[in-house]
Amino acid sequence: MVNKKNDFNTINLIQTLMKPLFMFIILFIFAHSSVYASDDSQKIEETARYVLSQATIPTISSTSGEWAVIGISHSGLNVPDSYFDSYNARVSNILDEKNGNLGRKYTEYSRIAIALNSIGAPTSNIGEKRFNLFSYINDYDKVILQGINGPIFALTAKVLCGDSDIETAQKYKEFILNHQNSDGSFGLSQNMPDTDITAMAISALSLCNDSQEIDNAINKAFLYLSSIQKNDGSFTANPNESEGNSESISQVIIAMKRYGLSPHDSFFTKNGYTPYDALDSYRISGGGYLHLKSDADANQIASEQALLALTEVQKPANMLIYDRIWFDANVKYLESITK
């Protein structure tokens, strides 16, 4: 009888011993090649202009708010400083007005922190009352009340903003890892896979991929996403739905870029179609994106999420030869134990 646990431990041991050699190869290749993938700048500019036209006054909201601010700031679009200054002022005003209480969902604080960081604004000493967003983001008990969404957003904000509370970051990592389903997926409820949440969990963990446990969890989640990808390269919100949507595709692209998977990664190419091809099929004239292909008009949330996917920085793929080898090895192992 094959001891699969020992086999996996052997894989991890070999990985540790061979790392220096592979890192040398990686650095050699990186020094002799161009490895940065770039999106079509014209496409980014057009979508940024569309999002801006729909979010002329950025609010404190998940629509025409933080995601719009982040996407536009990352797009490089020439926007007056007053646009971002007005958002910064609204954050100060609402925190002062509500005495720092933005409600039960602590993802609000994380989302705002990520947006402020993207425009170079401080996340502490905000408003007349000098609020520090991380005094809320680091409130572990309040953050996890929202389920896995809370820790995903909080961990992302902490890493991107360079928060120094490492202990709480570790707790958020552990919370996310402990809520991975047996099939590799993540969801708002146990054993109820959600494509967006799975991709967002990968994105958050990829920012702090500092252990084999995290890398294995990411590999397993990618394997799950690969298994549910449709033949046209798209994704549905969950396995029970039949029609793909652009927001789920955007989240998968962000996860792929943040981990460093190539746009043409073999695990995410179905019948010659990639998630990038699928997202393009939702794009309409003027730079907006549909939520569903059956929709007649562009959707603001879909367009903002697409802009985030387009502007997400591609981690250098060729620097991940080492990770890629072990991604393949771990996938084969995971496939063997799930048959």
C-alpha positions in Angstrom: 0.0 0.0 0.0 1.4 3.4 -1.0 1.9 5.9 1.9 0.8 9.1 0.2 1.6 11.2 3.2 5.2 10.0 3.1 5.3 10.7 -0.7 4.2 14.2 -0.1 6.7 14.7 2.7 9.4 13.5 0.3 8.3 16.0 -2.3 8.6 18.8 0.3 12.1 17.5 1.4 13.4 17.4 -2.2 11.9 20.9 -2.7 13.9 22.2 0.3 17.1 20.6 -0.8 16.9 21.7 -4.4 15.8 25.2 -3.8 19.3 26.8 -4.0 19.9 25.2 -7.4 16.6 26.3 -8.8 17.0 29.8 -7.5 20.3 30.0 -9.3 18.7 28.9 -12.6 15.8 31.4 -12.0 18.2 34.3 -11.5 20.2 33.4 -14.5 17.2 33.2 -16.8 15.7 36.4 -15.3 19.0 38.3 -16.0 18.9 37.2 -19.7 15.2 37.6 -20.5 12.3 39.9 -20.4 9.7 38.4 -18.1 7.2 41.1 -17.4 3.8 40.6 -19.1 2.0 43.7 -20.0 -1.6 44.4 -20.8 -2.8 46.5 -23.7 -2.3 50.0 -22.5 -5.0 51.3 -24.8 -7.5 48.8 -23.4 -6.6 49.9 -19.8 -7.0 53.5 -20.7 -10.3 53.0 -22.3 -11.7 51.1 -19.4 -10.3 53.5 -16.9 -12.1 56.3 -18.8 -15.3 54.4 -18.7 -15.1 53.7 -15.0 -14.2 57.4 -14.3 -17.2 58.5 -16.4 -19.5 56.4 -14.1 -17.7 57.3 -10.9 -17.2 61.1 -11.3 -17.5 61.6 -7.6 -15.9 58.5 -5.8 -17.8 57.5 -2.7 -17.2 55.2 0.2 -18.8 52.2 -1.4 -18.0 48.9 -3.1 -19.4 50.4 -6.3 -18.2 53.7 -7.8 -16.0 53.9 -4.7 -12.8 52.2 -3.6 -12.5 49.7 -6.5 -12.9 52.6 -8.9 -10.3 54.7 -7.1 -7.8 51.8 -7.0 -8.3 50.8 -10.7 -8.1 54.4 -12.0 -5.0 55.1 -9.9 -3.3 52.0 -11.1 -4.3 52.6 -14.7 -1.9 55.6 -15.2 -4.8 57.7 -16.6 -4.1 61.4 -16.3 -6.6 62.3 -13.6 -6.6 65.6 -11.7 -5.3 65.4 -8.2 -8.6 66.8 -7.0 -10.3 63.5 -7.9 -8.3 61.5 -5.4 -8.2 64.4 -2.9 -12.0 64.5 -2.9 -12.1 60.8 -2.0 -9.5 61.2 0.7 -11.6 64.1 2.1 -14.8 62.0 2.1 -13.0 59.3 4.1 -12.0 61.8 6.7 -15.5 63.3 6.8 -17.3 60.0 7.2 -15.0 58.7 9.9 -15.4 62.0 11.9 -19.1 62.0 11.3 -19.6 58.4 12.4 -17.0 58.6 15.1 -15.1 55.8 13.4 -18.0 53.4 13.3 -18.6 52.2 9.7 -20.9 49.4 10.7 -20.7 45.7 11.3 -18.7 44.8 8.2 -15.1 45.4 8.9 -14.2 44.9 5.2 -15.1 48.6 4.9 -12.0 49.6 6.8 -9.8 47.2 4.8 -11.2 48.3 1.4 -10.7 52.0 2.4 -7.1 51.3 3.5 -6.2 49.6 0.2 -7.7 52.6 -1.7 -5.9 55.2 0.4 -2.7 53.3 0.0 -3.1 53.2 -3.8 -3.3 57.0 -4.0 -0.4 57.5 -1.5 -2.7 58.8 1.3 -2.1 57.8 4.9 -4.1 55.2 6.7 -3.7 56.7 10.1 -4.2 60.2 11.7 -7.3 60.5 9.5 -9.7 63.4 10.1 -10.0 65.7 13.0 -10.2 62.8 15.4 -7.0 61.2 14.0 -8.4 57.7 13.2 -6.1 54.8 12.5 -7.8 52.3 10.1 -5.6 49.5 11.4 -6.9 49.8 14.9 -10.1 48.3 13.3 -8.4 46.0 10.7 -6.4 44.4 13.5 -9.4 43.8 15.7 -9.4 40.0 15.0 -12.7 39.2 16.8 -14.6 41.9 14.9 -13.1 41.1 11.5 -13.9 37.4 11.6 -17.5 38.0 12.4 -18.0 38.6 8.7 -16.6 35.1 7.9 -13.7 34.4 5.6 -14.3 37.7 3.6 -13.1 39.7 6.6 -9.7 38.0 7.0 -9.1 38.0 3.2 -9.6 41.7 3.0 -7.7 42.4 6.3 -4.7 40.3 5.3 -4.6 42.0 1.9 -4.8 45.5 3.4 -2.1 44.7 6.0 0.4 43.4 3.4 -0.2 46.1 0.8 -0.1 48.9 3.4 2.9 47.5 5.2 1.2 47.2 8.6 3.6 46.1 11.3 1.3 43.8 13.3 2.7 40.5 12.2 1.0 38.5 14.9 -2.5 39.4 13.7 -1.5 38.8 10.1 -0.5 35.3 11.0 -3.9 34.8 12.7 -5.7 35.9 9.5 -3.5 33.5 7.4 -4.4 30.7 9.7 -8.1 31.5 9.6 -8.1 31.5 5.8 -6.1 28.2 5.7 -8.4 26.6 8.2 -11.5 27.4 6.1 -10.3 25.7 2.9 -12.7 23.0 1.7 -11.5 19.5 1.0 -11.8 20.1 -2.8 -9.5 23.1 -2.6 -12.1 25.7 -2.8 -13.1 28.5 -0.4 -16.6 29.9 0.2 -18.7 32.1 2.5 -20.1 28.9 4.0 -18.4 25.5 4.6 -18.5 23.1 1.7 -20.2 25.7 -0.5 -17.5 26.6 -3.1 -17.4 30.2 -4.4 -15.2 31.1 -7.4 -14.7 34.7 -6.4 -13.9 33.9 -2.7 -11.5 31.1 -3.8 -9.6 33.5 -6.2 -9.6 36.2 -3.5 -8.2 33.8 -0.9 -5.4 32.9 -3.4 -4.7 36.5 -4.0 -4.4 37.3 -0.3 -2.2 34.3 0.5 0.0 35.0 -2.5 1.0 38.3 -0.9 2.5 36.5 2.0 3.4 33.1 0.6 6.1 32.3 3.1 5.5 28.6 3.9 5.0 25.3 2.2 1.6 25.1 3.9 0.4 28.3 2.2 1.9 27.2 -1.1 0.1 23.9 -0.9 -3.2 25.6 -0.1 -2.7 27.9 -3.1 -1.9 25.0 -5.4 -4.9 23.1 -4.3 -7.2 26.1 -4.8 -5.8 26.7 -8.3 -6.4 23.0 -9.1 -10.0 23.5 -8.0 -10.4 26.6 -10.2 -8.9 24.7 -13.1 -11.4 21.9 -12.7 -14.4 24.2 -12.9 -13.2 26.4 -15.7 -15.6 26.3 -18.7 -14.6 25.3 -22.2 -14.5 29.0 -23.3 -12.1 29.9 -20.6 -14.7 31.5 -18.4 -15.9 30.8 -14.8 -19.3 30.7 -13.1 -19.9 32.1 -9.6 -20.2 28.6 -8.3 -20.5 25.0 -9.6 -24.3 25.1 -9.5 -24.5 27.9 -12.1 -24.3 27.4 -15.8 -23.6 30.9 -17.1 -20.3 32.5 -16.6 -19.8 36.1 -15.4 -17.0 38.6 -15.9 -16.4 39.4 -12.2 -15.5 35.8 -11.4 -13.1 35.8 -14.4 -11.5 39.0 -13.3 -10.9 37.6 -9.8 -9.2 34.5 -11.2 -7.0 36.7 -13.4 -6.0 38.8 -10.4 -5.1 35.5 -8.5 -3.1 34.2 -11.5 -1.1 37.4 -11.8 -0.5 37.8 -8.1 0.9 34.3 -7.8 2.8 34.5 -11.1 1.0 32.1 -13.4 1.4 32.9 -17.1 -1.7 34.1 -19.0 -1.3 31.0 -21.1 -0.8 28.6 -18.2 -1.7 25.1 -19.3 -3.9 24.5 -16.3 -6.0 27.5 -17.3 -6.2 27.0 -21.1 -9.3 25.1 -22.2 -9.8 24.4 -25.9 -7.3 27.1 -26.6 -9.1 29.7 -24.5 -7.7 31.4 -21.4 -9.4 33.5 -18.7 -8.0 36.6 -20.5 -9.8 35.5 -23.7 -13.0 34.9 -21.7 -12.8 38.4 -20.1 -12.3 40.0 -23.5 -15.6 38.4 -24.7 -17.5 40.5 -22.0 -15.9 43.8 -23.2 -18.1 46.2 -25.2 -17.5 49.3 -27.1 -16.4 52.2 -24.9 -14.4 50.0 -22.6 -17.2 48.8 -20.3 -17.8 45.2 -19.4 -20.9 43.1 -19.1 -21.8 41.2 -16.0 -23.4 38.4 -18.1 -23.1 38.0 -21.9 -26.9 38.1 -22.0 -26.9 41.7 -20.6 -27.5 44.6 -22.9 -25.4 47.3 -21.1 -22.1 47.6 -19.3 -22.2 46.9 -15.6 -20.2 49.2 -13.2 -19.1 46.5 -10.8 -18.1 44.3 -13.7 -16.1 47.1 -15.3 -14.4 48.1 -12.1 -13.4 44.5 -11.4 -12.1 44.1 -15.0 -10.0 47.3 -14.6 -8.5 45.8 -11.4 -7.7 42.6 -13.4 -6.2 44.6 -16.3 -4.0 46.7 -14.0 -2.9 44.1 -11.5 0.8 43.7 -11.8 1.9 40.4 -13.3 4.4 38.7 -11.1 7.4 37.7 -13.3 6.4 34.3 -14.6 10.0 33.1 -15.4 11.0 33.8 -11.8 8.5 31.1 -10.8 10.2 28.2 -12.6 10.9 26.8 -9.1 7.3 27.4 -7.9 6.0 26.1 -11.2 7.8 22.8 -10.8 6.4 22.3 -7.4 3.0 23.5 -8.5 2.9 20.7 -11.1 4.2 18.2 -8.5 1.7 19.2 -5.9 -1.1 19.2 -8.4 -0.2 15.6 -9.5 -0.2 14.6 -5.8 -3.5 16.3 -5.1 -5.1 14.6 -8.1 -3.8 11.2 -6.9 -5.4 11.5 -3.5 -8.8 12.9 -4.7 -9.5 10.1 -7.2 
